Amino acid sequence: MGSRVVIVHGLLNAKSWLWPMAARLRGQGFAVELFGYSSLWEGPQGAVPRLIECIHDVQADALVGHSLGGLLALEALQQAPDLPVVRVVCLGTPLRGSETARRVAALPWARPLLGRSAGLLQSGVAAWRGEAEVGVVAGIAPRGMGCLFAKFKERSDGTVALAETRLPWLADHVVLPCSHSGLVFSRAAARQAASFLRDGRFELA
């Protein structure tokens, strides 16, 4: 399972951000397609329909999304339940909604950083229901730009709190000593993603 994978980047990133993760998954035997979009100007309204089209075109049976990319992946499956996707790996995705995003949205000078993705980042996808198995790789190295806006009282990856990545309907959840951005570049995160895509469960960390 998971032989054809589409990877979706997060806020303020580009497809090039995903090259290391893509290379590692290809090394594990997966065929990988990178999906790019503008989180500022396009947002979910424009990105999700194109992502659905991309999944159809390559007949992907698995998705990997970093942060906002994970939210877009689940939104695509909600809007198009006929997609052939059976497994989704979310890397540091704020499934319950992001406190950091809410704090940024409250600052007039900073809100433009969220662009048209502001609503989805703040609300998350806690009510999501779908047939695909969903696993989360979360980080707990509190470094990154998110620390400028949110003061976490619990474990976090510097941008997303660990609790924001947990929901009852997840198939599996694993925690790594990575920062939010570091999850994309981590060999351990790529190995865990490959394990879930292949077997529906993460390796023991």
N, C-alpha and C positions, 0 to 999 in steps of 0.2 A: 504494500500500500504506500501511497505518497510518492509514487515514482515521478509524477509531474507536479512541480511546486511553483506557485507564484509567490514572490516575496514583495511586501508592501512597506515602504519607508514611513517614517513619522513626520512630525511637525518640523517645518523649516529645513527639511532634508531633500536629497535628490537620489536618483537611482545609484549614482556612484558610491553613495554611502553604504550600499548593500553589497558591493563587490566582494569583500572578504567573506561574509556569510554565504554568499552564492558559491564562491569557490570551494568552501569547505563542504557544503551540501553536495555539490557536484562530485567532490572527492569521495563522498559516501554513496555515490551511485544514483543520485537524483537528477532529473532533468529540471533545470531552473529557468524561470522567466522573471525578469524584474519589472515591476509596475511603478511608473512615476506619475506624479500629479503635483499640482500647486496647492499646498495646504492653505495658503493665504488667499489666492484669487479664485480657485476652483472650489475648494472645500468639499464636503461630502456630497452636496447636490450634484456637482459635476463629476467627481471622482468615482462615486459608487457605480453609476451606470457604465462608465468605461471599464471599471474593474470587472463587472459582470460580463461584459463583452469579451474582455481579455481571457477570463476563465473559460468561457465557452470556446473561444478560438483555439486555445491550447489544450482544451479538455483536461484542465488541471484537476487532480483529485485531492490536493492539499494546498493550504495557504500558511504562510508565515508572515506575521505583521509586527513591526516594532512600534510600540506606543500607540499613537493615533492610527498607524497602519493596521493594528489589530482590531481597533474599533471599526474601521472601514471594512475589513474582511468580514466581520460578523454582520455588519449592516448589509453587505452584499448578499450574504446567505439568507438573511431575513427577507430581503426584497425579492430574491429569486431562489425559492426553495427547491427548484428543479436542478440547480447546479450539482455537478457530480462530486463535489467536495465531501470527503469523509473525515478529514482531520484538519485542525487549525492549531498552530502554535502562536501564542501571543508573547512577545518579549517586552516586559515592563509596561504592559497595557493597563491603563486605569479603568478597569471594567466597571467599577462603581462610580466613576467620575473623578476628576482630578481637583483636589483642593488647590494645587498650584495654579491651575487654569482659572479657578474661581477668583483667586487673589489677583492674578494678572488682569482678568476681565474687570475687576473693580478699580483698576488704575487707568485713568483716561490716556496717559502717555504710553502705557504698556499694552493696552488692549489690542492695538493693531498687530502685535506679534502673533495673535491667535487667528487673525483673519476670519474667513468664513467657516473655520473649523471650531470656533469658540463654543458653539452650542453643544456639539457632540462631545468635546473634551470635558465640558463641565458636567454633563448629564450621565455619560457612560452608557452601558448597555445591560444594566442589571436585569432588565425584564426580558432579555434575549432568550428565545427558545428555538432550537433547531435540531436537526438530526445529526449534524457533525459532532465528533468528539473534540473538545477544546482543552488544551493544556497551556499552562502559563509558566514561563521562566521569569522569575522575579529577581531583582538585584537588591543588595543591602549594603552597598558601599556608598555612603551619603556624600557624593561629590557631584557638582554640576551647577548649571545656571539656575535650576529650580530652587536651590538654597537661597538665592537672592530674594525670592518672593514668599516662600513658605518655610516656616520654622517647625520642623517635624518633631513631635514628642515621642514618636515610635520609630521603629526601623523603616528605612526608606532607601531608595537608590539615588537620593539627592533631588529627584524631581517627582517621583511617584511613591506614595506610602505603600508599604507591603500589604496593609489591609485593603487598599484600593484594588489590588490585583486578585483578590480572593472572592469567589462566589460559590454557592452550594452546587451549582450545576456543572462545575468543572470536572473533567475526567481525571486530571492530575495537576499537580502544582509542585514546582521545585524552586529552591532559593539558592542563588549563587553569590559569591563575594564580588559583585560587579556594580559599577555605576550605571545610571540610566543609558547614557550613550555607549558605555563600555559593553553592554549586552550585545550590540551589533558586531563588535570586533572580537568577542570572546570565543576562544576555541572550545571552552567548556560549554558555553551556551549553544554553539553550533552542534556539538556532540549530543547535548540533551535534546535539541530540536530534532535531530536525525533519529534519535531513539524513539521519540513520541510519534513521529511521522511513520516510522516503520512498524512499531509494536503497540502503539496506543498507550504507552507509559514511559515515564522518565527513568533514567538510571538512578540508583541510589547515589545522592551527592556526597 
